Amino acid sequence: MNRLTVTLVAALLALVGCGQADKQAAAPEAAAAAKQTFEWKLVTTWPKNFPGLGTAPERFAELVGEMSDGRLTVKVYGGGELVPAFEVFDTVSQGTAEMGHGAAYYWKGKLPAAQFFAAVPFGLNAQQMNGWLHYGGGLELWQEAYKPYGLIPMAGGNTGTQMGGWFNKEINSIADLEGLKMRLPGLGGEVLTRLGGVAVTLPGSELFTALQTGAIDATEWVGPYNDLAFGLHKAAKFYYYPGWHEPGTTLEFLVNEKAYAGLPADLQAIVRVAARAVNQDMLDEYTARNAGALKTLVEEHGVEVRQFPADVVQSLKAITTEVLAEQAAADPQMQAVYKSYSEFAEQVNTFHGIAEDSYAQARN
């Protein structure tokens, strides 16, 4: 063995020794990180354990606890338990709670573009919303919009296409919406206002009393599964469809950016994966439960299910087009989101017209 060979072998042995030393030095740090535990609070806009909406964050907490083997525990608070329902955004932004669960259109007063990440009248359905968010650039725009508030948004469930709402009078023409006081958040509420109605935003826990006492004339909530749970059929006679205002409502998880950054990489991944699982799970649950709940409402409670007249729907659609264009033109961020949303909608609707819609027509 010549001198050069001896030198190379010695160098290699030295490098191996250094690598082993580095691993030994890093091992205690890795072990310490694996043993570190985190306790998070999650505030929501929904009543505690309310079917679908309220149970979704509970399922998220269970999944995170199981997948992390207890290293990250999440305690869920219903609307009003820790903070009022509509203070979830600010609470998580300020770091008072590490997470929140709600609907993006509730924050339209401070962030108009947020409405697109919940529901757009006559817009994308649940399947299409998931496609836009996760594969069409929507999530990136959502993250960009929330970043100034120190928040990371994640899709946290979808109700599917909702019902048109509960009314104490028949809707026979667009004139019947004039002066109507209705709980209707987001862009749908803007459309109603344009038609001379009065849009009101109320948390779910207040809907029954407001409708029963006449504080409002009508309300939308979600669909048969949730509406039956709230007993809305006891406060209004007519149940209208289609849910033109919320064709596929996405719920959201809000994560405090600093709290998220403080987690090890594996726990960050667990948070993301659990949110994605709950996002799909909620849609599955509503798909299964709404059908049975509607049957109960009709057959056991005598609810009158009515379809909005075609001319009413067309008027609502025309006003929606005007409202979207005007609001987008007034806000650069909303304009960017509107552009992305509209371009995706055009493409996906073309395909679904050939595939999904034509199949539904053939089947029915």
Secondary structure, 3 states (H helix, E strand, C coil): CCHHHHHHHHHHHHHHHHHHHHHHHHHHHHHHHHHCCEEEEEEECCCCCCCCCCHHHHHHHHHHHHHCCCCEEEEEECCCCCCCHHHHHHHHHCCCCCEEEECHHHHCCCCHHHHHHCCCCCCCCHHHHHHHHHHCCHHHHHHHHHHHHCEEEEEEEECCCCCCEEECCCCCCHHHHCCCEEECCHHHHHHHHHCCCEEECCCHHHHHHHHHHCCCCEECCCCHHHHHHHCHHHCCCEEEECCCCCCCCEEEEEEEHHHHHCCCHHHHHHHHHHHHHHHHHHHHHHHHHHHHHHHHHHHHHCCEEEECCHHHHHHHHHHHHHHHHHHHHCCHHHHHHHHHHHHHHHHHHHHHHHHHHHHHHHHC
